[in-house]
């Protein structure tokens, strides 16, 4: 036997569910370009996908939101109920209705989402890169809980900004975090979420509707106000311009960092520079290491970082990166993060969370 074959890693097993035979074929072809992925089933609607579950084990399902027959929103809870631990990536058209349905799917347990590039799949390159990264990132096996050490709390003045980074699993984590923080947080909340640009306005609207901090898509040059949350817009970095007590948003079209635009790193660098290091970082679930270099800058300047723990993260890439480098002042379950953050922002706000 070839010793290399004996130790080969099993490819990620994928099912594609879309009511368009053309879309199924295109997506399968894009995935087939990576030898680490094997498309082992295709289904034309949610009911057919349920039937396929009995044929083989799957790591990831790529599930279209809008289908004739059983649609993706109907199928999602059935798939997750039948196969706990199954990772589902929602695929939707770039429409308001498609974005709304996709965000609902994320709250129902979908691991991630991606926007279709159009009826002809004309812009396949970016779509393929994003799809391959999501499929392989979600299918990585769970590691034993990593060992890390936390830092003592910083001694300098209270933060002027709460900067939040999130990616895979991030929308549902943001709902939980902002709801836990509640209204009236006495600093601006800046958020960079890796998600297709078409989802950003609706995500801001839905975050506002939970009744915590009003959430806005950031506008270039606009003042960043305490008690408000600001989402980096699609395809532009969210930066911060001083002076420290009159900070404003700056949007940048500089090249992507960590394959992302918006990227968390430039947000953290800009916030730290504008506020003299008085930044509190909350790193939520997500694959990759975006935010690691920016968190280094914040902590080196005297700021503070809190990371979501591995057990409550969909993917422990971004929070794990800063935790394993020893940059965190605490590593906590998502449910415990709001109280800790409020305590670091100020004692008066911490009392509200009790």
N, C-alpha and C positions, 0 to 999 in steps of 0.2 A: 504493500500500500504506500502511496505517496505520503510522506510525513506532513507535507504542507497541506494536503487535502484533509488530513485528519484533524488539523487544527484550524481549518478555515472557519470564518465567522459565517453563520447562517444569514442569508439576505433578509432584509425587512420584507415581510409578507403583507401585500397591499390588496385591498378590494376597492374597485372604482364603482361608484353608484351615480349614474347620470342618465336621464331619459333620452339624451341625444347620443346616437351611435357614433356620430362624428366626434363629439366631445370625449366620449369614452376612448375612442381610438387615439385621438391626439394626446390625451393625458397619459394613456398607457405607453405611447411612443416616447414621450418626454421622460417618463420614469425609467423606461427600458435603457436609456442612455447610461444609466448608472448601474454597474454590476452588483452593487450592494443592495439593490432593490429588486424584488420579484413581484410582478402583478399576477396574482394567482386566481383572481375572479373578477368578473364584471357583472353589474346588475343594472336593469333599466328603471327601477324605482325602489322605494323602501321595502315593499313587501318581498321583492325578489332578493334584496340584500339580506333580509331576515332568513330567507330560505337557504342562501349560500352559507350562512354561519355554520350550518351542520356539515358542510363539505370539507372544511379545513380550519386550521387555526390562523387567525389574522392578527397582525400587530397594529395596523393602521387602516382605517376606512376613509377614503376621499369621497365625501358625500355632498351632492348637489343640494342646494336649498330648495329651489323651485322645480318640481317635477310633476308631470301628469301621473295619475295613480297615486301611490302613497308618497308624499313629499318628504323632504329632509327633516323638517321640524317634527313631523309625526313619527318618523322612523328613529330619530336620534334617541329618545328615552327607551325605546324598545331594544335597540342595539346595545345600549349601555347596560340595560337591565339583564339582557341575555348573556352578555360577556363583560362582567366587571373588569375594569382595567383597560378595556379597549380604548385606543386613542382615535378620535374622529376629527378630521379636518373638514370644515365646511367650505364649500365653493359656491360663490354667488355672483350673479350679474351685477355690474356697477350701476345700480339703480337705487333710489331711495327705499323702495319696497324691499329689494334684496338686502340692503344694508341693515334695515330694521330687523328683518328675519334672522340675519346672521348674528347680530348682537343678542337677540333673544336665545339663539342656539348656544352661544357662549355661556349665557347665564344658566342654561339647562345642562351644561356639562361637556359641551364640545371643547376640545383641547386648543384648537386654533382655527383660523379662517384665512381665506385667500380669495381675492377678486379675480373673476375670469377676465382675460385680456380683451375680450370682444367676441362677436359671433364667428369671426374667421380665425381667431387666435393669432392675429397678425403680430402682436408684440410678445412672441413666445419666449424670448431669451430671459427677460426679467421674471416672467411667470415660472419658467422652468427652474431657474436658480432658487427662487423662493420656495417652490414646491419641494424640490429635492432636499433643501435644508430642513424644512419642516418635517417631512416624512422621516428622514434619518434621525433628526434630533429627538423626535417624540418616541422613536422606537428603541432608543438606547436603554439597555437594562438598568434597573435600579442598582445603585452602588450601596455597599455598607455605609452606614452613617459616618460621615467624615469627621476627623478630629480637627479642631481649630481652637484658637484662644481669642478671647475678647480683650479689648483695650479699656483702661480706666476712662471715666468720663472726662471730657476736655474741661480745662479750668477757666477758659475765657468766657466772654459775654454770651448771652443767649443768641440763638440763630436769628437771622433776618429773613431767611428763606427756607422752606421745606421743599427739597428737590426729590422727585419720585421717578424712578426708572422701572419700566416693566415691558415684558414682551410676551412670550407664549404663556397663555393662562392669565395674562395681565388684565383684560377688561373685567373679569369677575373679581379679581383681587382688588382692583381699583374701587369697584362698588363697595366691597367690604371695608376697605381702608377708609374711604371718605365718609361712609356712613358712621364708622366708629369714631372718626375725628369730630364729626358733628359740625354745626355752624359756628361761626365766630372765631375761627383759628386766627390768632393775632399776627400772622405772617402770610405772605403770598405762598401758594402751593404751585410749583411748576412740575409738569408731568411730560415726560417723553415716553410714549407707548409705541412700540413697533407694530404697526397695523396699516393696511392699505389706506391710502388717502381718502377714498370714498367713504370710509367708516367714521372718520374723525368728527365731522359736524354732529352726526347722530349720537356718537359716544358722548360728546360734550353735553348734548341735550339730556341724555338719559342719566348722566352723572348729576346734572342739576336737579332732575326730578326726584332724586332720592331724599332731597330736603337737607342736605349738608351744605358744603361750600358751593356757591354758584360757580359753574364751570364754563369756561369760554375757550374757543379756539383762539390762540394767541394772535395778536395783531402787531405788526411792526411799529415800534415807537410808542405803543400804548403803555401807560403806567401800570405797574404790577401792584395790586392793592391787597392789603391784609384781608383775610377772610374769603378770598376768591381763589379758584383753581384755574390754571391756564394749561391747555394742551398744545403741544407742538403740532403745527399743522402738517398735513401730508407733504412729504418731499422737501421740507425745509427744516434746518436746525433751529432750535429755540435757544437763543443766547440771552445774556443779561447785560445791561449797560448801567453804570453807576451815575452819580454818587450813591453811597450805600443806603441812604434813607430816602432816595428818590429814584428807585430803580425802575427801569423800563425794559420792555421786551425788544429784542432785536432778532429778526429772522434772517437766516443766512442760506444762500444757495451754494456754499462751498462744497467740495466733493464729499461723498459719503465717507464715513468712518466706520470701521468694523462691518463693512458692507451695508451700512444703514444710513438713511437720511429720512427723517431726523435720527440723530444719534444721541445717546445719553452723555457720552464723554464731553462734547463741546458745551452742552448745557451746564454740566458740573464745573468745567473750567471757567466758563464765563461767570457763573454765579459766585464762585470762590474769589475770582479777581475783583468783581464789582463790590462784594460785601466783605472784603478783607478776611476771608475764611469763615465768616459767620454763617455757615450753611449746614443744614441737617439733611443727610441723605437717607432716603428709604428705598432700598433695592428690593424689588419684588420679583416674582417668578419670571423666568425667561431663559432661552438657550443662548449660548455664546458667552462672550466676556465684555460686551459693551458696558461701559460704566466703570470698569476696573481702573483705567488710567485716570479718569476724572475723579474717582473716589480717592485715589492716592493724593491728588492735588489738594482736595478738600481737607483730608486728614492732616497732610503735611502743613497746611496753613492754620491748623487748630480747630477744624470743624469736626463733625461727628457723623457716624454712619451706623444705620440699623439694617439688618438683612432679614428677609423672610427665611424660615428654616426649611430644611429639605423635605420634611414630612408633609408640609402644607403647600409646597410648590408643585406645579405641574411639571416644570423642568427646573432643576437646581443649578443652572449654568451661571447666570449673572450674579445672583446672591451668593452662590457657592464660591465664585471667583474671589469676591472681596472678603468673604469669611475665611477662606483657606489662606489668604495672604495676611491675615491678622489685622485687617483694616477696620473691623466692626467693633462697635462698643456694646452691641448685643445682637444675638441671633435668636429670633422668636417665631412662634407660630403666628400666622396672619392675624388670628383673633386677638392676640396680645399686643400687636404692634401699635394700634392707636393710643392706648394708655401710655405706653413707653414714650412715644413721640411727643405726646402732649406734655408729659413730665419734663422732657428736655427743652421744649419750647418755653415753658413757664409753669410754675406751681399753680397759678390761677386756672389755667386751662386743664391741668391734670385733675383738679377737683371736680370738673364737670363730667369726667368720664367714669367716676365712681358710682 
